[in-house]
Amino acid sequence: MLKFLVFLSVFVVGVLCQSNDPTDYYDNQQQPINNQQTHQKPSSQLLPCRKGWRYISEYSKCLYATPSLTWHEAEKYCTDLGAHLMTIHAQNEVQPAQDMVGGDFWIGLYKSVNSKEYTWRFTNNETLDYIPWGSTGSSECAFGNGRNVHQNHGCDSKHSGICQLYAYS
């Protein structure tokens, strides 16, 4: 009987202490990871991403959709979660994010002014090695739609953003 009561109290505490917060990990003991690091999975029972995040195994990425926000608001939303707007390094990386939101979505690509020149950069400082450009324009913020990246919406337009973390290795 005593073993049952101990089990029951541990179970109840475990259930009541669970969170649906996307910043929580399954074991609630990990520190947030950023896009500059990868971490070893501490237990084989853990999933590779935080609760509520979508795991893209081909790229070891965890994605999370923001509400409809401007580009700057979406990046802030992601950084508040310990993440950044997503990076794109191959054309087929656009589709999983498209599937999550069903329309235009902000990515972490922006024009940076450097010595009077514009340079496209990712918000997490990853190397810009490939972009599947679709339509171009004068915007300083990039968004994804379909299988391409576009720059013809102003940064003050409202779209969902796709936050990205790298999954546990």
NORPEQUI-V590513 format. One record per residue. SS is DSSP state (h for helix, s for strand, l for the rest). PHI is phi in whole degrees, 0 to 359 (* if undefined). Layout:
# NORPEQUI-V590513
ss | phi
SS | PHI
SS | PHI
This chain:
# NORPEQUI-V590513
ss | phi
l | *
h | 297
h | 299
h | 297
h | 295
h | 296
h | 301
h | 298
h | 293
h | 296
h | 297
h | 297
h | 298
h | 299
h | 292
h | 290
l | 269
l | 289
l | 230
l | 261
l | 292
l | 293
l | 273
l | 273
l | 263
l | 296
l | 261
l | 53
l | 242
l | 277
l | 280
l | 303
l | 258
l | 246
l | 285
l | 265
l | 229
l | 235
l | 233
l | 288
l | 288
l | 290
l | 213
l | 292
l | 273
l | 275
l | 276
l | 286
l | 229
l | 291
l | 301
l | 84
l | 266
s | 264
s | 271
s | 249
h | 296
h | 300
h | 242
l | 52
s | 245
s | 247
s | 241
s | 216
s | 271
s | 274
s | 293
s | 289
s | 218
l | 289
h | 301
h | 295
h | 295
h | 294
h | 297
h | 296
h | 303
h | 294
h | 295
h | 295
l | 268
l | 82
l | 234
s | 221
s | 302
l | 293
l | 258
l | 235
l | 235
l | 203
l | 300
l | 282
h | 282
h | 287
h | 299
h | 301
h | 291
h | 302
h | 296
h | 289
h | 246
l | 75
l | 199
l | 296
s | 213
s | 287
s | 240
s | 275
s | 246
s | 214
s | 273
s | 250
s | 271
s | 224
l | 54
l | 67
s | 248
s | 267
s | 230
s | 282
s | 222
s | 269
l | 296
l | 264
l | 68
l | 293
l | 292
l | 273
l | 246
l | 195
l | 223
l | 277
s | 295
l | 256
l | 282
l | 245
l | 189
l | 260
l | 294
l | 261
s | 232
s | 252
s | 222
s | 255
s | 194
l | 68
l | 246
s | 228
s | 249
s | 232
l | 222
l | 249
l | 248
l | 296
l | 296
l | 271
l | 295
l | 251
s | 217
s | 292
s | 256
s | 245
s | 281
s | 224
s | 230
s | 275
l | 289
l | 302
l | 271
